[in-house]
Amino acid sequence: MAIIPGGPLQPITSAQASSNGVAQTAPPAELWDRIRRGFAMPNLDTDLVRTQEQWYSSRPDYIARMTDRSRKYLFHIVEELERRNMPTELALLPFIESAFNPQAVSTAKAAGMWQFMPATGKYFELKQNAFRDDRRDVLASTRAALDYLQKLYGMFGDWHLALAAYNWGEGSVGRAIAKNQRAGLPATYLDLNMPGETRMYVPKLQAVKNIVANPQAFRTELPLIENHPYFQMVTITRDIDVELAAKLADVSVEDFKALNPSAHRPVILAAGMPQILLPWDNATVFQRNADAHTQGQYASWTVWTAPATMSASEAAKRVGMSENDFRAVNNIPPRMLLKAGSAVLAPRSARMADDVAVHIADNGQMSLAPEIVTRRTTVKARRGESVASIANRYKLPASEVAGWNKVSASSTFRAGEQVVVFLPVRVAAPRAAAASRIVATPRAAAVSRPSASKKPAPSRPVKRGGTPVRKKR
């Protein structure tokens, strides 16, 4: 395996360091100082800001957890902000969005450090498939968030309005501005009518900024974060188990996942995710150990594509797993069918030993459909009714109606003859079958007649919305 550590990221030099265009005499040794030097947004001074200052400063344990978690990501974010000439206050935004938790998921399904909704993530080219979710990726999500914030600042020409749009949606902010303008009212952030969450959004960021700017004033202690890259990028050319990658790098699986949170399966597919992030000093360790790893395989998992719609138990049988293990590794809930074409993880074997192809690693999706629970029902045939007309009445394949009644598909029934059909429990029988009697013989899921699902309408960018689920951080 060719594994090449990425080139080192250099700390900012004295010539590069600036705040409001004024060159500094020496590069800061501490990252917090570097962030302070890059503050460039106008300050907000309101009672809401003071309320948020009080909230954060009265929770030192929460601040400690957030800032400690941020040490893995802050240097990269600050580098990107400075490269784009953007205010470094924006490096503090993940404190508000997710408490710097790249695994955070809101009740509205926004995900990652920067809390992207699925549609907005797709708009900003964040891949979301069965094997990775770039909304959680440290590099990709940061790039997308700064792209979005730059776009919003270009639209509104004001960082407070841009932040409101990041939270509420650009369309909502645009309409609020237009409404005030029609009424002859000012259209600043403080003047617009907006939801409570958005009204608190900028004050929260301002409060965190104020605490970072002067922690002593709030009796808060910030942990030392050196002005140096935390991680390096390493290139991989083979599929590799997450546990093995962590072992070769001599880091815990938890720390490995913290830097590579988009890989939400037990294997990393090199064709779709050819770079991983490792702590600065562990990249060389990984390369050395990987070069020496000549015994055994790198990946114990591969991808299997379902040839037809089937139950999880049938799919598990085909790939040689227990149903429970198959459901667990592929995140398949109970009472759900695996739809045809779904890409799922399966144990690597002699007949499936190759690394996963790029088109599957990049685009593989898993689609599920509810199991159809049916019940044996008998209905009376009307005069002249045939297998075909009964099948048409209940929207069933004629071949199945014929099989259930042990007749040919071209057969006709006598008037009043009892005809067996299996109908979904949740679907009421037509009025024409009012004389049907139900025999309590439920039949689950693995019907040969999967319901045809409609193709979803194409997504459009939507407002982000949602806040992270509150967890102990």
N, C-alpha and C positions, 0 to 999 in steps of 0.2 A: 504494500500500500504506500502510495506517495503522499506523504503528509507534510505540508510546508507551512511553518508559522508565518502569519502575515507580517508585513513590515511594521516596525514600531511606530506608535503615535508619539510625537514629541510634545512635551509640555510647552506652553506658550512662552515665547521669548519676550525680553523687555521691549523690543521694537514692535512686537505684535500687540502687547497688552495695551488696552485703551479703555477709557470710560468717557463717553461724550466727546470722543475725538482727541482727548488729551493723552499723550504718551506717558507711560509710567516709567519710573527710573529703574525698577527692578521687577522681575517676574515674581508673582506671589508664590510663596512656598505652600500655602494652604488653599484648597479649592474654594472655601467659603469667601476668602478675600478676593479671589479672582472673580467670583460671582458678583460680589458687592461692587467691584470696579466697573462691571458692565451694566449696572442698573441704568436704564434709560427711559423708562416709562414715567409719565406724569403721576404723581402721588394722588391717592384718593384719601380725603380726610373727612370721614363721616362717622356717625354713631355706630353704624353697622360694622365699620372697620374695628372700632374699639370693642364692640361685642365679640368679634371673632378673635381679637388679640387676647381678650380675657379667657375665651374658651380654650385656645391652644396653650396659653401660658399656664393655665391651671391643670394641665394634663401632661406633666413632664415625661411620664412613662410612654405615652402615645407619641410624643415628639421624639423620644429616644428611639423607639421602634422604627418610626418612619425614616429618620435621618440615617440610622444604621443600615436600613434596607437600601437607601438611596446611594450609598457609597459605591455600589457596583456599577451604577449607570450614569451618575452625575457628570463625570469627566467627559464622557462621550457626548452627552447632550450639550454641555458648555462649548466643547470644540465645534460642534455643528452650528450652534447659535452664532459664535464668533465668526465662523467661516462665512455665514450668510449675513453678517452685520445686523443681527437681530438682538433685541434687549435680553439680557441674561435673566431677568425676572421670569422669563418663560421656562427656564430650567426648573423652576419651583412648581410649575403647573401640575406635574404628576402627584405632588403632595395633595392637591385638591381633588384630582380626578380619581386616584386609586391608592393613595398612601404609598406610592412607588411599589405597588404589587403588580407585576406583569401577568399574574394569573387571575386578577380581579375580573369578575363578571357581574354586571348590574342586572337588576330585575328586568330591564328592557333589552337585555342581551348585548349590551356594549361590553367590549372585552379589552384587556390589556392595560398597560401603564397609562396609555393616552385615551382609553375608553372609546374605541371606534365601534359604531354600529356596523352590522354586516354589510349593508348597502353602501355606506360611506367608505368602508374599508375597501370594497371592490372598486369603487370609483377612484381611489388613490392607489390602486394596484397592489393591494395586500391580499395575497392568495389565501383562500380558505378552502381546504379540502379534507379528505378523510385522514390525512397524515400530518398536516401542519396547519397552523392558523397564524398568519403573519401579523395579525392585530396584536399578538402577544410578543412578536419578535422584537428584540431590543433595537436592532439597527433599522429594520424596515418600518416599524411603527413610529420611531422617532423621525425618520425621513418623511413619512406621510404626514405626521402631525405638524411638522414645521412647514411643509408644503402648504398644508391647509391654512395654517395661521398666516403665512405670507399672502396667500390668496385673499383671505378675509381682510387683512390690513390694506391690501390693494383696493378692495371694494369700498371700504368705509373710511380709510385714511385716519383711523383712530384706534389705538390699541385696546381701549376699554370696550368699544363697540365690536372690535374683532373678537375679543374674548367672549362677549355676550353671544355673538353668532356661533362661536365654537361650541357653546353650551346649548343654545336655544335653536340654532339653525339660521343660516343666512337669510332665508326667505322671511322668517318671522321678524328678524331685526329690520330688514328692509321695509316690511309693511308697517312696523311700528314707527320708523322714521318718517315714512310717507304720510302716515296719519297725523303726526305732530306737525309736519310741514303744511299740510292742508289746513290745519287749525291755526296756523301762524304761531306755533309754539316752538321753543328750542328743541333740538333733536340730539342732545348729548346722552350719554349713558344714564346719567342721573335723572333725566327728564322723561325717558321713555317708560311707557307702561309695559311691564314684563312679568313673567311668573316669579314667584318667590325664590325658586332655586337659582334663577338667573340673576335676580336682584342681589342675592348673597354671593354670587360667584366671584366677582372682582373684589369685593371686600375680603373674602377669604384669602385670595392671592395677596392682596395688599397686607393683610395681617401677617402672613408667613414671611413676606418680604421684610416687614418691619422687624420681626423677630430675628431674622437672619442678619439684618443690617446692624442691630444692636441687641444681641442676646442678653447682655448684662441688665439692660433696662427692664427686661421681662423675667429676670431671675431664671434664665434658661441657659443650659450648657449644650453647645453643639459638639458632636464628636469630631475629632481631628480627621479630616479627609485630605490626603496629600494631593498636590496638583500634579498628578501622574496618572497615566492610563491604568485602569483596573484590569482590563482584559486584552487579549490578543485574538485575532482571527486565525483559525487553522483550517486548511483545506483538506477535505477527505475525498477519496476516490472510490471507496467501497461502502456498501451498507454496513452499519455497525450498531450493535445493541447499545442502548443508553447506559446500562450498567457497566458494560465493558469499556465504553469510552471514558466514563468517570474513573474506572479502575486504572486505566492506562495513564490518565492524567493525574492520578493520585489526589483526587478530590472526592468529596461525598456526592452521592447521587442528588441530594438536595441542592448543593451548590452548583452542580452541573446544570440542573433544571432551571435554577434561578437565572443563569446566563443564556440558556437555550429553551425558553419557555414555550416557543412555538411548536416544538417537537412534543406533541401530546400523546405519543404512542411509545411503546418500549423499544422501538428501533428507529434509527435515523436513516432515511433513504438518500443516498449520496446524489442520485440523479435530480432530486428535488431540493435538497438542502446541502449543497457541496461545501459549505463553511460552517464551522461551529465556533463558539466563543469559549475561551478558557482563561482562568486567572493568569495574569502576566507571567509569573514565574513557572506556571505549570505547562505552558505550551511546549517548552523544550523537553520537559519530562514526558509528555504525551508522545512526542516524536520519537524519543529514544525507546520508550517501551513498545510503541507500535512497530518500530523496526525490528524489535526482538521477538515480537509475537508471531512466531512462525508455526506454532502448533494450535490446532483448533480453528473454528470458523469465527469470523467477525460478527456475523448476524445469525441469530437463530430463528428469525422471522422473515417471511416474504409476503407477497400479496397474491391473493386468490380472487378471481372474478366470478361472481355467481352466474351460472349459465341460464338460470331461470328463476322466477320468483319462488321462494321456498321458506320453510320455517327455519328458525335458528338451529333446531335439533337436527334437521336434515343437512344443513350446511356444515354443522360441526362434525357430523358423521363422515361427510365427504372429505374433510381436511384432516381427520384423525384426531379430533379433540373431544373432550366432554362438553356437553351443552353449556354448563355453568362457566367453564373456562373460556369457551368461545364467546359467550355473551360478555364476560368481564373484559376481555382484552379488546373487544370491538365496541364496547359500550352500547349493547343492544338491550333495550328495556324488555320486560315481559310482554307477551301478547302482541309482538310485532313480527311481521314477515320481512325477510330480506328480499328486496326487489331485484329483478334481473339486471345484470350489469354492475351491481354494487361491488366495490373493491374493498376487501376486508383482509385483516392480517391472519396468517395461517403459519403453522410451523414449517420451517424450511426443511426440505427433504431432498433425496437424490433426484427425484423427478422435477423438483422446483428449487434448484440450487443456484440459479443465476441471480445477480442483483436485479432489482426492480427497474424496469424501463422508464425512461424519462417521461413519456406521455402519461403513464400511470402515476408516477410519483408526483407529477405536477398537476394532474387533473382528476385523479381518482376520487370518486365520491361514493358514499354509502347512502342508499335510499331505503327507507322503511315504509311499510304500509301496515295498518292495523290488521290483525288476524280477523278473518271472517268466521264467526261462530254461527253454525247453521243448525237447524232443528228438522228432524224428519217430520214431514207433514203429508197428510193425504187429502186430496181434493177430488170432487166428483167431476167426471168428464161430462161435458154437454154433448148433445146429439151431434155426431159427425166430427167430433174433435179428434185430432191426431197428436202424435208425439210432437210434431213441429208446432202446432197451434198452442199446446200446453207450454212448450219451451218459450214461445214468443210471448205468451201471457205473463210469464214470470221472469222474462229476460234471462233465460238459461240456455246453455248449449243443448241442442236436440240430442246429441250423442250421450250426454249425461242423463237426461230424462229417460232415454231408451235403456241405458245400463241399469238405472235404479229399478226399472220395471221389467227387466229381462225380456225386452221386445226389440225389434229392429227399429231403426230411426225412421222408417217409412210407415210404421204401423199406425192404425187408427184404434180408438177405444170405443167401447159400447157406451151408450148413454147411461149415466149413473155409475159407471165403473170407477172404483177407487184407484187413483193414480198417485204414486209416491213421488214427492219432490222434496228437496232439501233447500230451505229458505233461510236467509240471514235472520237472526233473532231480532236485530234492531230494526228490521224493515217490516212494516205492517203488510199483511196479505191484501191483494186487491179485493174490491167489493164482490167481484164475480166469484170469489172463492169463499164466500161467507159460510158455505156449508162445510168447509174444511175442518177436520179434527186434527189436533196436535198430539203426537205421541212423544213423550218426554225422552227423546234420544238426541241430546246435543252432540254436534260433531264439530271439532275445532279446526280452525286455521288452515291446514294443508289441503285446501280445496284446489282443484286443478283450474279453477276459474278465478284468477286474481282480478280484482276490480281495476279497470283502466283508470289511471290517475291523470288528471289534467296537467298539462305543462304549465308551470307557474309563470305568471306574467313577469316580463323583464323588470328587474329592480331599477329604481332611480335613486340618486343620492337623497337621503332624507336627513332631517335634523338628528343630531346625535342622541340627545336626551338621556335620561336615566342617570342614576348615581350608583357607585359600587355598593354591593351588598355589605352591610355593616358586619364586619367580623372583628374579633379581637386581633389587633395588629401587633 
